[in-house]
Amino acid sequence: MNRVDRIAGVRLVTDRPTVALPPVSPPIDVAINDDDFVPKGLRAWAGRTADGFHVQGLVDAEGQTFVTCYLNGVCETLEIPVDKALDAYLHPFAYGFTLPL
């Protein structure tokens, strides 16, 4: 059976799908840099961004560590003990961040 012989509306498994996917929109360019949410006197030792959520691990000249989070226009920085800094960077909401979700 070829395409001419088919009854209207009948599809074969080998037919190409006719579902049209919507065009993929380009990623939103976020005009933010480290200076927008890193308090002065601190240096970033790690940073990541995902879906508008920005996290940075910070250290000051004395070696005290901080974690800064930025979400929905709100920035929050917490002082974190040195031995918990990496864990707080990876899981900031477990350490008391109160950013609006």
C-alpha positions, -999 to 999 in steps of 0.1 A, spaced: 0 0 0 14 34 -8 3 69 3 -22 73 -26 -40 41 -16 -45 50 21 -79 60 36 -79 96 48 -68 98 85 -50 64 86 -13 66 96 15 41 95 41 36 122 68 46 97 51 80 89 68 111 102 51 127 132 30 158 123 33 174 157 49 208 153 70 219 183 69 255 193 100 275 186 126 275 214 129 310 228 165 322 234 177 324 270 169 356 289 200 377 293 204 387 329 222 419 332 239 411 366 275 408 375 294 400 407 295 436 418 257 437 420 255 414 449 289 410 465 294 433 494 326 454 494 357 439 510 348 403 501 362 381 475 343 353 458 357 318 460 328 301 442 297 312 422 268 296 403 237 308 386 206 288 376 172 301 365 177 336 381 191 322 414 226 333 421 248 319 448 283 329 458 307 318 484 327 347 498 357 353 521 370 384 537 406 394 545 405 378 579 393 344 565 357 346 576 333 330 551 300 342 538 274 330 514 254 355 493 222 346 474 202 367 450 167 357 439 138 378 426 155 411 431 164 403 468 200 398 479 209 382 512 243 375 528 249 353 558 280 347 578 289 310 578 315 291 599 345 281 578 339 244 582 303 248 569 310 272 540 310 246 512 278 230 524 261 263 528 272 273 493 257 240 479 225 241 501 219 277 510 183 274 521 193 248 548 213 276 565 185 301 570 182 321 538 147 337 537 146 348 500 111 350 485 106 320 461 
